């Protein structure tokens, strides 16, 4: 069995979409309540859907890259804010 996608809730769909585009993902579906993205490597996709509830503890998503320090610096240059720096 193959994973089709993971869908996350988003309180502000436009703000969330802008965030994932800034990370470098490609948007492949867009509607007023849903957006789907192709990951930067491989064939995996994930999506976000408009939600009226905010509960930060319901999910964790892990993305993988070859060089964490380089990716961290690339995202900082794009204006992404981090709570802490990567640690070895």
Buried (B, 14 or more C-beta within 10 A) or exposed (E): EEEEEEBBBBEEBEEBBEBBBEBBBEEEEEEEEBBBBBBEEEEBBBBBBBBEEEEEEEEEEEEEEEEEEEBBEBBEEEEEEEEEEEEE
